[in-house]
Amino acid sequence: MGEVFSGRSAGPVVQAAEQADLARARAGDDAAFTRLVQPLRRELHAHCYRMLGSTHDADDALQDALLRAWRGLARFEGRGSLRSWLYVVATRTCLDVVGTRVRRAMPVDLGPASDHAVLGSAPPADVAWLGPYPDAGLDDGPAGPAAHYEQREAVELAFVAALQHLPANQRAALLLFDVLGFSSAEIATMMDTSATSVNSALARARKIVAEKVPGPAQQRALRQIGDARVREVVTRFTTALERGDADALVALLTEDVTWSMPPLPHWYRGLAAVTDFAVQVPLTRCPSWRHRPIGANGQPAVACYVGENPTAVHHAWSINVLTLRGDRITDITSFLGAEHFAPFGLPLSVP
């Protein structure tokens, strides 16, 4: 980590105030170090999530990366931006994690869709699942002039799921080049390889991502229909669930809609299969629903709570990320489990 990189969106070389805090931090002032890294924590955390596919793994990786940066601060010479250097540390930390973990999966990775509701299935014990990401605080637009992806686009569920199919070096190269705007030469130095190897990894990574994410980005679709229409779709979705109204739910769905519920392995494709599942499970077997609209992975989402009856306390059940095509829902991903609620700042129960 002795090299320092300019970064496409880093701005000017370390300013006077940063230099003062940098000197204090090198002298052991942890408060000064906190001031230096605090403005960058959110984007570094998002980078770790893209690399690892889990908010909890991103928490651990970022904590480890900042500890490494604190201990190795003497190696940052100030010739480029602190932001770029921290991305070096965070990327190398994530590469270490990827090397020791199985890749994060989605139900679609495990087998074909089921054509009718499967009841009583148990989560497989040997699968690490992709998780949702709270998009509050994510910036709009690209990270820098050379970046190919918007910040919200780069945490969309389909994109992050596609990244998990890439080897670690390809994943890092794609994120550093297309999302963060580093040059091939900079990435080569970061990853102790050649620019030719980086360009080769980029080409292979882009091919796989294009195959896994063939459609347009959700950000484009959401802008086309507008915020008011998105809110209307979310409201109609939650109302249909709360009322157990299958017809109202089906009216919101595309013909090729999919519904998956990690960590359950079964998933459904097409109106007939999705309707059968909806009628068999959420619309009839869950006594009472409460919902809170949220944002996850740069997409409209809903936090679902289930209670024994309408007047009972409702407990955290799932984070549902919606993918839209026009003003219809083309994919519902229900991340089951109360552990997903804390990163969104949500309570574990509601009255």
C-alpha positions in Angstrom: 0.0 0.0 0.0 3.0 2.3 -0.4 1.7 3.8 -3.7 -0.9 6.6 -3.8 -3.4 6.9 -6.6 -5.0 10.0 -7.9 -8.6 8.7 -8.4 -10.9 10.2 -11.0 -13.2 12.0 -8.6 -10.9 12.7 -5.7 -10.6 16.4 -6.2 -7.4 18.3 -5.4 -4.4 16.9 -3.6 -4.7 16.9 0.2 -5.8 20.3 1.4 -4.4 22.3 4.3 -7.1 21.2 6.8 -6.6 17.6 5.8 -2.8 18.0 6.1 -3.2 19.2 9.6 -5.5 16.3 10.6 -3.2 13.9 8.8 -0.2 15.1 10.8 -2.3 14.7 14.0 -3.4 11.3 13.0 0.1 10.2 12.3 1.0 11.4 15.7 -1.7 9.1 17.2 -4.7 11.3 17.3 -7.6 9.0 16.6 -10.1 11.8 16.5 -8.2 13.4 13.7 -8.2 10.1 11.8 -12.0 9.9 12.3 -12.4 13.4 10.9 -10.4 12.3 7.8 -12.3 9.2 7.1 -15.9 10.0 8.2 -16.9 11.8 5.0 -15.8 8.7 3.0 -17.3 5.9 5.2 -20.6 5.6 3.3 -19.0 5.3 -0.2 -16.3 2.9 1.1 -19.1 0.8 2.8 -21.0 0.7 -0.5 -17.8 -0.5 -2.3 -17.3 -3.3 0.3 -21.0 -4.3 -0.2 -20.6 -4.5 -4.0 -17.5 -6.7 -3.5 -19.0 -8.9 -0.9 -22.8 -8.9 -1.4 -23.6 -8.5 2.3 -24.1 -5.5 4.5 -22.8 -7.4 7.5 -19.7 -8.5 5.6 -19.3 -4.9 4.4 -19.4 -3.7 8.1 -16.7 -6.1 9.1 -14.5 -5.4 6.0 -14.8 -1.6 6.4 -13.9 -1.8 10.1 -10.9 -4.0 9.2 -9.9 -1.7 6.3 -10.0 1.4 8.5 -7.9 -0.4 11.2 -5.3 -1.3 8.5 -5.4 2.3 7.2 -4.9 3.6 10.8 -2.0 1.3 11.4 -0.4 2.0 8.0 -1.0 5.7 7.8 2.7 6.4 7.7 2.7 4.8 4.2 0.3 7.4 2.9 2.7 10.1 1.5 0.0 12.6 0.6 1.0 12.8 -3.1 -2.6 11.9 -4.1 -5.9 11.8 -2.5 -6.6 10.1 0.8 -9.8 8.8 -0.8 -7.9 6.9 -3.4 -5.5 5.4 -0.9 -8.4 4.2 1.3 -10.0 2.5 -1.7 -6.8 0.6 -2.2 -6.9 -0.5 1.4 -10.6 -1.4 1.3 -10.3 -3.3 -2.0 -7.4 -5.4 -0.7 -9.3 -6.1 2.5 -12.3 -7.3 0.5 -10.1 -9.4 -1.8 -8.8 -11.2 1.4 -12.4 -11.8 2.5 -13.5 -13.1 -1.0 -10.6 -15.5 -0.9 -11.9 -17.2 2.2 -15.7 -17.2 1.6 -18.1 -18.9 -0.8 -19.8 -16.5 -3.2 -23.1 -15.0 -2.3 -26.0 -16.6 -4.1 -29.7 -16.1 -5.0 -32.3 -18.8 -5.3 -32.1 -18.6 -9.1 -28.5 -19.8 -8.9 -29.6 -23.0 -7.2 -32.0 -24.5 -9.7 -35.1 -24.0 -11.9 -38.2 -22.1 -10.9 -41.0 -24.0 -9.2 -44.4 -24.0 -11.1 -46.5 -24.1 -7.9 -46.2 -23.1 -4.2 -43.7 -25.2 -2.2 -44.7 -25.2 1.5 -42.5 -26.2 4.4 -39.1 -26.0 2.6 -36.1 -25.4 4.8 -33.2 -23.1 4.0 -30.1 -25.0 2.9 -27.4 -24.8 5.5 -24.5 -24.6 3.0 -25.5 -21.5 1.1 -24.3 -17.9 1.7 -27.0 -15.6 0.5 -26.9 -12.2 -1.1 -28.4 -9.5 1.1 -30.2 -6.2 0.6 -28.5 -2.8 0.9 -30.0 0.4 2.3 -29.6 3.1 -0.2 -30.2 6.1 2.1 -27.2 8.4 1.7 -26.1 7.0 -1.6 -25.1 9.8 -4.0 -26.8 10.3 -7.3 -24.8 10.3 -10.5 -21.4 8.7 -11.2 -18.5 8.6 -8.7 -16.3 10.6 -11.1 -16.0 11.7 -14.8 -14.6 8.4 -15.9 -17.1 6.2 -14.2 -19.6 4.2 -16.4 -22.1 3.5 -13.6 -24.2 5.8 -11.4 -23.7 5.2 -7.7 -27.3 3.9 -7.2 -27.1 1.9 -10.4 -24.0 0.1 -9.0 -25.9 -1.3 -6.0 -29.0 -2.5 -8.0 -29.8 -6.0 -7.0 -29.3 -7.6 -10.5 -25.9 -5.9 -10.8 -24.6 -6.9 -7.4 -25.9 -10.4 -7.9 -24.1 -10.6 -11.3 -20.8 -9.4 -9.6 -20.9 -12.5 -7.3 -20.4 -14.7 -10.4 -17.1 -13.0 -11.1 -13.7 -14.1 -9.8 -12.4 -11.7 -7.2 -9.8 -10.0 -9.5 -12.5 -9.4 -12.2 -14.9 -8.1 -9.6 -12.4 -5.7 -8.2 -11.3 -4.5 -11.7 -14.8 -3.9 -12.9 -15.8 -1.9 -9.8 -12.6 0.1 -9.7 -12.7 1.0 -13.4 -16.4 1.2 -14.3 -17.9 2.3 -11.0 -15.1 4.4 -9.4 -13.3 5.6 -12.5 -9.7 4.5 -11.8 -7.4 3.9 -14.8 -6.1 0.5 -15.8 -2.6 1.6 -14.8 -3.8 2.6 -11.3 -5.7 -0.6 -10.9 -2.7 -2.6 -12.0 -0.6 -1.1 -9.3 -3.4 -1.6 -6.7 -3.6 -5.3 -7.5 0.1 -6.0 -8.2 -0.5 -6.9 -11.8 -0.1 -5.5 -15.3 -2.4 -3.1 -17.1 -2.8 -5.8 -19.8 -4.1 -8.2 -17.2 -6.5 -5.6 -15.9 -7.9 -4.9 -19.3 -8.3 -8.6 -19.9 -10.1 -9.1 -16.6 -12.4 -6.1 -17.4 -13.3 -7.6 -20.8 -14.3 -10.9 -19.2 -16.1 -9.3 -16.4 -18.2 -7.0 -18.6 -19.2 -10.0 -20.8 -20.5 -11.9 -17.8 -22.3 -8.9 -16.3 -23.9 -8.2 -19.6 -25.2 -11.7 -19.8 -26.6 -11.6 -16.3 -28.1 -8.1 -16.5 -29.4 -7.9 -20.1 -32.0 -5.2 -19.4 -31.7 -1.5 -18.8 -30.8 -0.2 -15.3 -33.5 0.4 -12.8 -32.5 4.0 -12.4 -33.5 4.7 -16.0 -36.8 2.9 -15.6 -37.6 4.7 -12.3 -36.8 8.1 -13.9 -39.1 7.4 -16.8 -42.2 6.6 -14.7 -41.5 9.3 -12.0 -41.5 9.3 -8.2 -45.2 9.7 -7.9 -46.0 6.7 -10.0 -43.4 4.6 -8.2 -45.0 5.5 -4.8 -48.4 4.5 -6.3 -47.1 1.1 -7.3 -45.6 0.5 -3.9 -48.8 1.6 -2.2 -50.9 -0.7 -4.4 -48.5 -3.6 -3.7 -48.7 -3.2 0.1 -52.5 -2.6 0.1 -53.0 -5.8 -1.9 -51.0 -7.8 0.6 -52.7 -6.3 3.6 -56.2 -7.0 2.2 -55.3 -10.4 0.8 -56.4 -9.2 -2.6 -55.0 -11.5 -5.3 -56.6 -9.7 -8.2 -55.1 -6.4 -7.1 -51.7 -8.0 -6.7 -51.8 -9.7 -10.1 -52.8 -6.5 -11.8 -49.4 -5.0 -10.8 -47.3 -7.9 -12.2 -45.7 -8.5 -15.6 -46.4 -11.8 -17.4 -42.8 -13.0 -16.7 -42.7 -11.8 -13.1 -40.4 -13.7 -10.7 -40.6 -14.0 -6.9 -37.8 -15.3 -4.7 -37.4 -15.5 -0.9 -33.8 -16.1 0.2 -32.9 -18.0 2.3 -35.6 -20.3 0.9 -34.3 -22.1 -2.2 -37.6 -22.2 -4.2 -38.5 -19.4 -6.5 -41.3 -18.7 -9.0 -41.5 -17.4 -12.6 -44.6 -16.3 -14.5 -48.0 -15.1 -13.5 -49.5 -18.6 -12.8 -46.7 -19.8 -10.5 -46.3 -16.4 -8.7 -50.1 -16.1 -8.2 -50.3 -19.7 -6.8 -47.5 -18.9 -4.4 -49.0 -15.5 -3.4 -52.5 -17.1 -2.8 -51.0 -20.1 -0.9 -48.7 -18.1 1.4 -48.6 -14.3 1.9 -52.2 -13.6 1.0 -53.8 -16.4 3.2 -51.3 -18.0 5.6 -49.9 -14.7 7.1 -52.7 -13.4 9.4 -51.9 -9.7 9.3 -49.4 -7.5 7.5 -47.9 -4.1 8.3 -45.6 -2.3 5.8 -43.1 0.5 5.6 -41.9 1.8 2.3 -38.1 2.1 2.1 -35.3 2.2 -0.5 -33.0 -0.7 -1.0 -30.4 -1.3 -3.7 -31.4 1.9 -5.4 -34.9 0.4 -5.9 -38.3 0.8 -4.4 -38.7 -1.6 -1.5 -41.0 -2.5 1.4 -40.2 -3.7 4.9 -42.9 -6.2 5.9 -44.0 -7.0 9.5 -46.3 -9.9 10.4 -48.7 -10.2 13.3 -51.2 -12.8 14.6 -54.1 -10.4 14.1 -54.6 -6.7 13.1 -54.4 -5.5 16.7 -51.3 -7.6 17.8 -47.7 -6.5 17.7 -46.2 -7.1 14.3 -42.7 -8.5 14.0 -40.0 -8.0 11.4 -40.4 -10.5 8.6 -38.8 -9.5 5.3 -37.3 -6.7 3.2 -38.9 -6.8 -0.3 -37.0 -5.3 -3.1 -39.1 -4.5 -6.2 -37.9 -4.4 -9.8 -40.1 -2.4 -12.2 -40.6 -2.5 -15.9 -42.7 0.5 -16.8 -45.3 0.7 -14.0 -45.4 -3.1 -13.5 -43.5 -5.2 -11.1 -41.2 -7.7 -12.9 -39.3 -9.1 -9.9 -40.0 -9.4 -6.2 -37.1 -10.4 -4.0 -38.2 -11.0 -0.4 -35.2 -11.2 1.9 -36.6 -13.1 4.9 -35.2 -12.5 8.4 -35.2 -9.8 11.1 -31.4 -9.5 10.7 -31.9 -7.4 7.6 -33.9 -4.7 9.4 -31.1 -3.1 11.6 -29.0 -1.8 8.6 -32.1 0.1 7.4 -32.6 1.7 10.9 -35.9 -0.1 11.2 -37.5 -1.4 14.4 -37.9 -5.2 14.9 -41.6 -4.7 15.8 -44.4 -2.2 15.2 -47.7 -1.7 17.1 
